[in-house]
Amino acid sequence: MSFRHLLLPIAPEQQLEKSFQEVLQFANAHSAQVTLLTVVDELEKFQELSQYTGTTLGLLDKATQYYHESLKQHVQSFRSSYPEVKFSTLIRVGVPFIEIIKAAHEVQASLIVIDTHRQNKAEACQQGSTTRHLMRKSALPIWSSSMEPMAIRRVGVAVDVASQDQTAFNEKVVSLSLEFCALTGAELILLHAWRLDTEGFLRKWSGYNHLDVALVAKQMRDDRAARLKSLLAPYAHTPVKQQIMLLEGEARAVIPQFVEQQALDMVIMGSLSRTGIAGFLIGNTAESMLDQLRCSVMTLKPDAFHSPVLSRK
């Protein structure tokens, strides 16, 4: 199973309430391993001071022990509701997104799950947040949980089939999405937004009339539809219910609108870095959509992606 070990970062003093409910139910159903992680960034300054004063070192030890006990209490409260989950705990000191990525690598996690709505956040992924950093810089899938925990029944999978260069990555996104839907019993809706951006150019420089332009648009749409069908073709006999939705317009506008109108429970999408700044930025379209989606979101990276955090000396 690709989702065998989940890393759940929990902020210091975070009140969980219903946070992670859908995630822990998922983990329990499939006997997954779950590591609870707390990263204490305000203790970082004490690490240097501890070289000069035993008092500071004692404070650091006491604070670390306090957060260890807090995580143990969370585990105790979870065990009765999720008896099939194997829990472990971890404390790190430092910058949250950096320590989360390092910890995930050390424990060999297969998925990072983060509650993006703690501290009364209104949007799924605010600029500069730990979530956004993780989505840009982690090679692992990132599952950002929704504002209201709910059963996952309909999953939108956004892919870009405009270029054949992304075929291998699209195949990975579809494969993992189908595995996730099979585990949750959810329906998979393959989403792609398209539009004929060169209509004005064709009219001005090629002399195309309305009918000519319409024929070019139809050919483009048919080609995109064929590529989407080819992505699902190997999974024709899987039990997962599947459908394809071609949406006309800008992806950053029409996909979030469709997700909202259809009340989808999750969106899975690929996140690609820009050439020359590998690992630091996901595509502008994906970033724009993240700002609008209020449901759970999972982002995936290509196999060739390497986290810049783990590359640091």
N, C-alpha and C positions, 0 to 999 in steps of 0.2 A: 504494500500500500504506500502511495506517495505521501500520505499524510499521517505517517506512523508516530511522529514525535513533534508535539506542538510546544513552542516556547511562548509563554504568556507574560509579558512585562506588566507589572503592577506598580504604579507610582506610590511613593511613600505616603502614608496616611490616606490612601485611596479607599473610599467606601465602595465595596463591590456591588452590593444589593443584587440587581439582576444582570450585572455586567458578566459577559462571557457565558451566559446561560446556554445560548444556542451552540456555542463552541464546545462547551463541556458535554452537552448532550451528544454532540457529534463524536467527541473523543470516547465517551462511555460506550456508545453503540458499537464502536470498532476496537475497543480495548487498546486505545492509543496511550502513549506515554505523554505526560504533561509536565513541563518544568515551569514553575512560577519564579519569576525573576524580578527583583527590585534593584534599580540603579539609583544610588543616592548621590546626586551631583553636588549637594551643598557640603558634603564631607571631603570633597577633593582638596580643598585648601588646607585641611588639617593634616593631610599626608606629608606635606613638606614641613609643616611646623612640628610634626611629631619627632623629627630628627633632633630638635633642640630642647624639647620639654616632655618629661614623662607624663605631666598632667594632660597635655594635649593627646598623647598616645592613649591614655586611659579613656578620655572622652570618645575618641575614635572607636575604641573597642566596645565601649558601652552602647554607642549609637548603632554600630553594626549588629551587636547582639540583640538590640531592641527590634530591629527590622527582621532579623532571623526569626525571632519569636512571633512577630506579626504574620510572616508567611506561614509558619507552622500552624497558626490559628486558622488561617484561610484553608489550609489543607485539611485540618480536622473538620471544618464546617462543610467541606466539599465531599469528603469520603462517604458519608451516608447517602448522599444523593447520586454520587457517581462511583459506585463500588468497583467498576471494571477498569477505571483509570489508574495507572501507576504514576503517582505524584512524586516530584522531587522539588527542591527549592535551591535558590542561588541568590547571593547578594554580590553586587558589584559597585564600585565607587568610580565616578567619572562622568563624562558626557553621555547622556542616555542613549542616543542612537548609536554611538560608537560602541558602547559596552554591550548593547543588545545584539549588534551584529557579531561582535567577538564571541559573546556567550553562545549564540546560536551555532556558530562554527565549532566551538569547543565541545558542546554536548551533542553535536551532530543532529540538530533539529532539522526537520523537513518543512516546517511552516512557522512563521511568526504571526501571532495574533495580537492585535492591539485594540484597546477600547478607545476609539477616537473621540468619544463624547464625554469623557470625564472632565471635571472642572467646568461644567456647564457650557461646553463648546456648542455652538449652534450649527456649524458646518462640519462636513465629514472630514475634511483635511485642510486646516488653515495653513497659509504660507508660513514657513519657518518652524512648523510643528515637528515633533519627533516622527510622527507618521509620514509626513512628506519626505523627510530625510531618509527614512527607511525604504520608502518606495523608490527613491532615486538611487540609493547606494547599496542595498542588500541584494545579493544574488538569489536569496530564497524568496518563495512566494510570501506576500504580505496579505493577511486577512484583516481588514479593518471592520470591526463589528458595527452593527447598525445602532441607531439611537434607541429603538424599541426592539428588544429581543423577540424573535418570531421564528416559527418553523420555516425552513427554506424549501419552498415548493416550486418556484419558477426562477430560473437563473438565465440572465442575459449574458451572452458571450460575444464581446465586441472584437472583431478582427478587421484588418485592413488588407484586402486582396487586390488592391490597385496595382501592386508590383509583384512579379513572380519571385523577386529576391527574398520576399518575406515568407515564402511557402513553408520552409522548414520550421520557422518560428510559429506560424499559424497552426501547423500540424501539432506542435507541442501544446499550444494553448487549447486546442480542441481536445486532444487526448487527455490532458489533465482535467479539463472541465467535465468531460464525459465520465471520468473516474469519480470525480467529486459528486456529480449528479447521481451516479449509480449508488454511491454510498449514502446519499441523503434521500434518495427516491424523488429527486426533483426533475422537472422538465427542463430541457435545454433549448434555448432560443438563440440561434446564431444570428448575430446582428452585423450588418454592414451598411454604412452610409456612403452614397455616391452622388455625384452631380457632374454635369457637363460644363466644366469651367471654361472651355474654349468656344462657347457658343458665339460670343461677340466677335472673336477672332475669325471664326468660320464665315460669319455673315459679312464682315468687312473685307477680308482679304481673299476669300475663296468664292465669294458670290453665292453662297448657299442660301436657299430660300427656307421658309418655315418647314416644309416637308423634308428637305435634305437634312436639316438639323435634327428633326424628329427621328429620322432613320439612324443617324449617327448615335443619338442618345439611346435608342432601342438596342443597337448593337453593343454599346457599352454596358447597358443594364444586363443584357443576356449573357455577356461574357463574365460579368461579376457573379451573376447567379450560377453559372456553370462552375466557377471556381469554388463557390461556397458549397455546392452540391458535392464536388470532388473531395472536399475536406471531410464531409460526413459519410461519404460512400463506404469507407472501410468499416463503419459501425452500423451498417444497415440492420443487422440482426441483434443489436444490443437491446436490453429491455428499457433503456432510457427513451422517453418520449422526446422527439426532436421536431423542430420546425425552423424554417429560415425566414428572416425578415429583411428585405431590402428597403432601406429608408432613403428617400431622395432629399438631399440637402447637406449642409455642413454637419459633420459628425458631432462636433462639440455642442450643437444645438438640437439636432433631431434625436440623437440617442438618449440623452437625459430626458427629453420630452416623452419619448416612447416609454422609458423605464417608469416615469412618474404616472403616465396615463394607464399603463398596464399593471401598475403596482407590483413590479418585480421585486423579489426578495433579495437578490444579489446580482452584482455585475462582475464578471471576470474579464480582465483585459490584459493585453501585453503592454509592457512599458519598455520602450527603446530609448537608449541614450543617443544624443546627437554626435555625429562624427567629430572627432577631435576633442571631445570633452567626455569621453567614455566614463560612465558610472556616476556622473553628477547630475544629469538632467534627464527626466523622462520626456517624451514628446509633448509639444505644446498642446496638441489636441487632447491627449490623455490628462494632462494637468488641468485643462479647462473643464473637462468632464468631471473630474474629481471634486471640483469646487461646487458642482451642482447636484451630485448624487447624495441622497440621504439614506439609501439602503446600504447593506453590507457590500464591500468592494474587495475583490482579490486581484492583486497585480502580479504578473509573472514576468520573468526575465528570460532572454535567450540563453541557451546552454553556454555560449561563448563569453557571457558576461562574467567579469570578476570584480568583486567589491573593492573599491579603492581603499576602504577601511582596512581590509585584510592585507592589502598590498603595502601598507606603511611599514617602514623599517622600525 
